[in-house]
Amino acid sequence: MKEPVVVALTRSGEETGRKVADLLGSRLHGRRGRVGSAEVHFSSAVEHVRDLFAAGVPVIGVFASGILIRSVAPLLKEKSADPPVISISEDGSVVVPLLGGHKGANRLAEKIAGHLDSIAAITTAGELSLGVALDEPPPGYRLSNPADVLEASASLLSGAGVSVVGENIFNLEHAGGDVEIVVSERPVESSGSRLVYHPVNFVVGVGCSRNADARELWDLVSDALERHGIAGGAVACVATIDIKADEPAVNEVARRLSVPLRVFSAKELEAQTKKLANPSKRVFAEVGCHGVCEGAALASGGELVAEKRKTANSTCAISRLGKPLVKMPGRSRGLLSVVGIGPGQSGWRTPEVSGIIAEADELVGYGLYLDLLGPLAAGKTRVEFPLGQEEERCRYALERAGEGLNVALVCSGDAGIYAMGALVFELIDRPPEQMGVSGAARRAEVVCSPGVSALQAAAARAGAPLGHDFCAISLSDLLTPREVILRRVRAAAQAGFVVAFYNPVSKTRRALLAEACNILLCHRSGETPVMLASNLGREEEKTWYRRLDQIEVDEIDMLTILLVGSENTRLVELGEGPRMYTPRGYARKLATVSHSFTEGDEA
C-alpha cells in the first residue's frame, strides 16, 4: 500500500490531522490559508482529493464525509482496485473507512482510532464476524480465491463456524466449522466455504537463450511446480540474471504467475557457486557465473528444492525459504514511463498517468512540468533539466531505469507529440558508439501513457475545428531544416488541411510564421478563421481569434498554438462567444440521400 496522505480543511481539523500524520509518518495536506502547518497546500479540496485517489493514494480526510464521497465517487471501480478512503471527524471522535476494509483500510482505521482514543466504525462483514479482513492476509501470504470471500463472510455472519487447517495466520479461535481457512504451500481446491492462503516461500530461478519460446519456458516451470507439489500462489518471485531482464519468455513466466521479476548481476550469482548443484564452466564462459537458474533461486537466501532442469533453450530451478518472503531480493528490471500530463490542469490529466506518477521512485522533466503535478510530486525525488537539454533528460531517465528504478519522464501535452517519447526510442535504437544508451538501459521496460495534447485542448476551447482532416506542423527549425518545414506547409495548404502550428515563434525566429501564413493564403481565403491559444489549462490561459490575413507575430509567443481553419472551417456565434468548427460533410450526404429519394418517388 502506498503511503497515505492526511488532508485537513480547517484550523479546527488541523490539530487532529497533525496527530494522525505524525502517527503514520505521513504528510499533512491542508487548504491554503487555513492549515498553516501542512507540508502541502491546495485550493480546491474536491480536485485535490480526486487527484490523490486517482493516483491510488490512500486518503485520510479530517472533514465531512460528504466532501470525501463526492470527490472520489466518479472514480470508483471495485474494492480490489480502489485505495482506502477514511473519514475522521474534526474532533477525532469517529473514524470511518468509507469504502470498506480492503487494502488494510480497517486496520488503518483501528490504528488511528486507538491513537485518538476514539471509535472506528467498522462495517465489513469479515471483520464483524471474526475481527479480521479475510481478503487481507498478513504480509508474505497470498489468498488464492479472493472472489469467494464474500460468500464465506456471509456464511460467517449467518452463524457458521470456522476451522483452520495449517498455520493460524489470523490467530483465530476455532473449534471446527463450515468455513475452512486453509494455509498451505501445496495446491488446494478452494470454494466459497474454503479460503486457501499460500505462504510465499518459493523463488523460481530461470534462464534461457535469447528469444527463447515463451511456451517452452513456461511448460518447464509449471511442470517443476507440479512435480514438487508447489502452488503457483506460493511463489514469491521469478529470478534471473540481469542481462535477461528484457527476455520475453522470462517476463511471460512472471506475468503468468502474477509475481515480480527480480534480477541479479553475474557477480551476485557467482557468489552462490558453492551452493550450486550443477555448476557449469560453459555458462561461466558465456555470462560470468557458474549457474543462472540455480544461482538466481539461491540468491534470495533459500535452499534448493528443485535442482536445475533444462530443455533445449530454457532452464529452471526452485528454492524454498524458511519463512514467507516479504522483501523482494535483487532488483527489478527497471521501468521508464513516458507520460503526458496534458496542458496543465489536473482535470485533463488521465487517472492512468496520475497512478504512474504516484508509483514512480523518481520524476524527471522540465521544472515547470514537474511543478504542474502539484501534490503528486510532493516528497518525490525530482530531477530537473532546462529547455535545450532534452537528450540529456531522456538519457538520464533511461539510465536510471536501467539501474532498476521506477522512473517517470514527465512531458506536457502528449509525450508522443513533439515531446520526449520519440527521443527515448531513438536513444534506445542508437548504437552505443553513436551516443546511444547502456545495455542496462536498453533492457529496462518502457511504457508510454497518453495525455491531452495542446492541439486537442485548443480545439476543445475553440469548438470543433478538427472535425475533418487536419495536420500538425512545428515551425521550430532547431531540429528540422527550414526548407523542409516550408515544403510541408505547402503540401498542407494544397491538400486543404486544417493546420495546427506548434512552436510558432521564438526570440530569434520571427519570420517563419508569417511566411507559413502567406503560403496558406495562396490556397485559402484571408477570412479563414484562426484560433490562437496560450497557457491552456493554467491560470494564465488566453484564447482569441484572428483572420488568417490578420495574424500579428508580436502577439504570439512560444507557448501559443495556432489552429488555422481549412476553406470549409466556420465560426458560429453562441451566447458565450464564437465557436469554430469544420464540417464533416453531413449536409452533402443529406442532400444526396434526399435527391435519391426524390428520384425514386418520381420513378
N, C-alpha and C positions, 0 to 999 in steps of 0.2 A: 504494500500500500504506500502511495506517495505521502509525503509529509503534509499533514492537514494545515489549513490556514484558519485562523480565528478572525472573524470580522465583527466590528462594532460600529454602530452608527451615531451614538450619543455619548455625552460625558457620563451619564448615569450608567451606561453599559461598559464604559471603558475599564473601570476597576475590575469587574468580573472577567472581561476579555483578557486583561493583563494576567490575571491569576491563571486562567486556562492556558494561555500562550506560554507562560513560564513553566507550568506543569508539563506540557508536551514538548517544550523546547522548540516551539513554533513561532512564526512571525505574527504580529498583530497588524491587521489591515484596518484602517479607520477612515471615516468620511473626513474629507479635507475641511479644516476649520473647526472641527468638533472634537476629534480624538487626537489630542496632541502627542501622546506617547507612541503612536503607531509607527511601525517601521516603514509601512507602505500606505500611501493615501490615495483616495479616489473621489470622484464627484458623484457618479451615479451608482447607487447600491445594486440595482437590478442588473445593470450592464456588467458591473464588476463581478458579482456572484456568478452570473451566467458564463463569463469568460473562464473563471476558475473551474466551474463544473464541467464545461465543455472540454477542458484540458485534463479531466479526470482527477482533479484535486479535491480531496475531502474538505468540505466546508463546514465550519462551526460558526453559526450566526448567533450573536448575542443581541437579538432584537426579535420583533414579532415574527411568528411562524409564517404568517400570510405573505410577507415580503419574500421569504426564502422560497416558499412554494411557487409563487408567481414567477420568480426568477428562473427556476430550473424546470418548470413544467413543460415548456416547449421542447426541451432536450431529452426528456425521459425516454429510456429504451427498455431495458429489463434489468432485474436486480443483479444479475451476474455481471453486467457491464457498467452500471451507474456507480459513481463513487459515493461514499457516505455523506449524508447531509444531516447535521444535528442542530437543533434549535435550543437555545438556552435563554430563559427569561433574563431580563437585565439585572435583576437582583440575585440571579444564580440559583433560585429556589427549585426550578424544574429543568430537567434535561431530557429532550425528546429526539430519538432517532426518527426522522420523518419518513425515510424510505425503507424502513425495516432494518434488520440486523446484519445484512450481508456485508462482506468485506470488513468485518470487525467493528461495525458501527455500534452494536450493542455493548461490546466490551469497552469501546472508547467512551460511550455514554456513561457506563457504570464507573469507569475510572475517574471521569470528570465529576460525576455526582458525589463520589466518595471524597474527592478533594474539596469540593464545595460544601460538603455536608448537606446535600440536597437529595431530591428524588429523581431517579432515572425511570422514565415512563417507557418500559419495555413491553411491546405488544406482540413480538414474534412468537409463533406457536411453539417451536422447538425450545426456546428459552423459557417460555412459561411452563412447559411440562417437565423439562429436565434441568433447566438452568444453564444450558449450553446451546450454542448455534451449531446445529448438525451439519450445515453446509460450510462451516468454517473450522476445519480441523486444525490442530496445533501446527506450528511451522515444522516442516520435514515430513508431513503426511499429506496424502492426496486422496480425495474422495472419488471413487471410480464411477458412481452413478448419481450425480447431483440432481438429475431430473426426478429421482424417486424420493427426495427429501420431503416434498410437500405431502405425499401420501403417508409416509412414515410419521410425520409430525401430526397429521390429522388423526392417525390411529392412536398416538400417544395422548392427544388431547381427549380422545374418546374413552380413555381409561386403560388402554393396552399397556402391558408391562414391557420392560426392556431387558434383554440379555446381552452380555458381552462375550465375544469369542476372541481370544487373543489378548493383546495388550489393552489395558483400560485407559485409552488416551484422553478420555473426557473425565476420568475419575468419578464415574457414575456408581451409585448404589444400585445393585441389580440382584435379582433372585429368580431369573427366568422370566420370559415374557414373549409376546407375539412379535415384537420388533427386535431384530438382531442387529447389533453393532459388531461387525467383523473386521479385525485388523490382521492383515496377512500379507506376506511378500508374494504369495502364490496367486495365480488367477482363481477367483472365486465367483460363482454365479451370483448376481445381485438381483434385487427386486424391490418393490415398494415396501416389503416387510424385512428386507435385509440390505442394510447400508454397508458397503465394503470400502475400507480405507487401507491404503498401501503406504508403508514407510518407504521413503525414497532412499534406499540403501545401496543402490547399484549404479555403477558407471559403465557405460558401453564404450569401449575404445574401438576405433575403426581406422582403416587405411584403405587406399585404393589407388589404382593407376589413374592418370589424367583422363578425364571424361569417361570414366567407367560407367557402365549401365546402372542406373539407379535401382532397377528391379533386382539386379544381381546382388547388390549390397544389402538391400532391404530383406531379401529372402534369406541371406546369410545371417543377418541379425535376428530376424524373427524366429528362425529355426533354432539359433543358440538360446534364445529366451525360452522357447518351448521345451527344449531338451533339458534345461536346468530348472524348469518349473518356476520361472520368474515372470511376474505380471508386468506388462508394459508400464502400468501406473507406478511401479516400484523403481523405475529408472529415474535417476536424478538428472542426468545429462548425457549427451554424446560427446566424446572427446577425441581429438586427433592432433596431428602436428600442424603448426601454424601455416605451412605452405599449402595445406589442403583446406584452408578456411573457406575458399570460394568454390570448392568442388561441389557440383550439383548433386551428386549421389550422396555425399555426406550430409549436406543440408536437407536433402529429402528425408533421410532417416530421422534427423532431429525433428523435422516437421511432423512426420507421421507419429512419432512418439510424444509430440507436444511438449518437448523439453528443450532447454537451451543447448546450443553448440558451444563447447569450450575448447580452446586451442592452447598448445604448449610449444615452446621453442625446442629445437633439436637438442640444445644443451640441457633443458629441463627434462626431456625424455631420456637422454643419455644417463642422467643421474639415477635412473631406475634399472640400469643394466644388470646389476647383481640379482635383482628380483625376477628378471625375465625367465620364463620357462623355455622360450625359443629365441634366443638371441641370433642375429643374422649379420654376418660380415657384409653380405651383399647390400642389405638395407643401409648399413652404416656408410658404405661407399656412395650410396645414392643420395641420402638425406642427412647424414651426420649423426645418426643414433642407431643403436643396435636393434631397435624394435619400436614400431609405431603404435599398433593397436594395443599390445600388452603394456607398453610404456605409458600410453595415454590413459589406459584404465587404472594403472597403478599410481599415477602421479597425483591422484586425489587422496591417496593415503589408505586405500583399501588393500585387500588381498585377493589374488586371482581365484575365481570360482569357475571360470571357463577360459581355458588356455586358447591361444591363437588357433583359429580355424580359417581356412582360406579357400577361395575359388580362383578362377583364372585371373581375375582382376581386383579382388577385394579381400580384406582381412577383417577379423573381428575377435575381440576378447572382452571378458566381463569381469569386473572386480566388485567385491562387496565390502562395505564399510561397517564398522562396529555399531554405528548409530546413524539415524537419518541425516542426510546431508542438507544443511540449511544454507551455508555459504558456499557458493559455487567456486570450484578450483579454476586455475588457469585464467584466461581472459576470454572475452567474447571475440567474435570475428571482427567487430567494429562496424559502425553504421554511420553513414553520412546521409542526412535527409536534406534535400534541396527544396526549400519551401517558399511559397509566395504568400505574403501576408495581406495582399490586397493593397488598395491605395492608402489606407491609414486607419480608418475607424474599425473598431473591433467587430462591429456588426457585419462587415464584409470579409471577415476572416473565417475560414471554414473550421468547424469543430475538429476535423482531422489534423489540420495544421496546428491548432491550439494544443491538441493532445501530444503531437510530436515535439513541440517546443517544451511542454511541461516535462516530458520524459528525458530530454536531452541533458547530457552532462555539461556541454559547452555550447555557447551560442557564438557564431562567427558572422560578421557582416559590417556594413557601413553603420556608423554610430547612430545616425538618425533613424534608420530602420529598426535597430535594436530598442531605441527609446520608444518607438511606437508600440512595442509589445506591452508596455505598462506593467501590470502585476505579474504577467507570465515570466518576465525576465528577472524578477526580484530574487536575489540570493544566488543567481546562477553565474557561473564564470562567463564573462563576456570578453571577446577578443575583437577589437575594432580595427578596421582598415579604412583609410581615407579613399575618396574617389581617386581613380587613377591607378590603384593598386589591386585591380580585380584579379589578375593572375596570381599574385601573392596570396590573396584572400582564399581563392579556391585551392591552391596548392597546400596551404596551411590546413584547411579543413579536411582535405583528403588524407594528409599525413597523420593528423590526429586521429582520424577514424581508423587508419592503419595500425595505430597503437592499441586499438581495442575500445576506444571511447565511442559514445553515442553523441554525434555532433550534428547540430542543425545549422545549415548555411542559410541565412535569412535574407530574402530579397523582397523588394516591394512589388506590388502587382502580381504577375505570374512569373515564376522563376524561369520558365522556358521561353518567355517573350522578351527579347532584348535584355536578358538578365544572365545569371551565373550558370544556369543549367547546362547550356551548350559548352561553356568553357570547362566545366567539370569533366564532361565526357571527352572533350578534346585533350585535356591533360592526361587522362587515362589512356587515350588512344596513341599519344605521342611516345616514341621510343625514349628510353631514359637518356640517351646521348643527345636528344633534341629537347632537353628541358622538360621531360616527362616527370612522372612521379615514381616513387619506390615500388618494389614488388608488394610490400605490405599494404601500401595504399591502394594498389590495384585489386587486392583481394578483399578489401572492405566492401560491405554491402552498400549500394547506393539506391536510394528511393527518391522519387520526386512527388510532391504534393501540390496540386494546382491552387492558384489564388485568383481573385478577381483582377483582371488586367486593367490597365489605365484606359484602354480603348473601350472595354466593356463598361467601366464606371462612367466614363464621359458619355457614352451612348445612352446609358440609363438616365443620366441627368437631362440629356437632350430630348429623349423620347424614344425613337426607334430608327435612327439614321442608318443602322446596319441591317435593315430589313431585307436587303438584297445583296448582291455580290459586293465585296469590299476587299481592300488590301491594306497592309501596314508598311510604311517606309520610314526608316530612320534617316534623318538628314545629317547625322554626325559623320564627318569624313575622317575621323581618327582611325577607324578600322576598315572603312570601305572607301575606295577611291571616289573622288568627286564625279568623274565621268560615269562610273557605274551607277551612282545614285541618280544622276540625271537621266540615264538610259531607262532606269526603272520607272521614274516619274513619267517619262514619255509613253512608255508602254501602258502604264495605268491610265493615263489620260486618254489614249487611243481606245482602250478597252472599255472606258466608261465606268470604272470602279468608283465607289465611294473610297476616299483615301484618308487613312489615319496617319498623320505626321508625328513621329516621335522625335525628341531631341531637336526641336526646330531651329534653335539658335544657341550660341554660346557667347562669351565675352569677345572672342576673336572672330567668330563665324557669324556674320550678319547678312550676307548677300544671298546665301544658298536658298533660303526660304522664299525670298522674292523671285528668284529665278524659277523655282519649282511652281510657284503660283502662276507665273507668266506662261509656263508650259501648259498648265491646266486650262488657262484662259483661251488657249488656241483651240480647245476642244469642247468647252462648255461655257455657258453664259456668265457674264460678270455678276449677275444677280444670284448665282449659285450660293446657297446658304453655307456658312462655315460656323461650326460651333467650336469655341475655344474654352478650355478648362485648365485650371491650375490648382494644385494642392487638394485634389479631390479627396473627400472623406476626412479632411482635417479642419481645424477651426478657421484656417486662413483660406478655405475653399472659395474659388471665384469662377463663375461661368458667364460667358457672354457670346453674342452672335455678331458676325460681320458678313457682308457680301464678299465674294471671292476677289472682286476688284477693289476692295477697301481694306485689305489686310495691312496693318501697320506693324512693322518689325519691332519698333520701340516699345510696344505694349506687351511683348511676348518674351518669356524667359525660358530657361532650360527645363523648368518644371511644368511647362504648358504642353498640352497635347491639342492638336487640331483635327477636327473631323470635317473634311471637305466633301460636300454632297456631290452626287452624280447629276446628270442632266435631268433625272426624274425626282430628285430629292425636293421636298416641300417643307414649308413652315406653316403650321396651323396655330391660330390664336386660341388659347384657353384662358380660363379665369385666372390661373396662376402664372400666365405668361406664355410666350411662344414655345411650341414643341416642333421638333424636327423629325421627319420620317421619310423613308424611301419606300415607295410602293413596291410590292412583290409582283403585281400584275394580275390581281384578282379581278379588277374591273374589266380587263381584256378577256379574261376567262369567262366572266359572266356574260359579256356581250356575245362571245362566240356561242355559248350554250343557248342563250336566248334566240340567236339567229337560227340555230339548228332546229329549235323547237318550232319557230315560225315557218321554216321551210317544210317541216313535217306536217304541220296543220294544213298548209296550203295544198300539199300533195294529197 
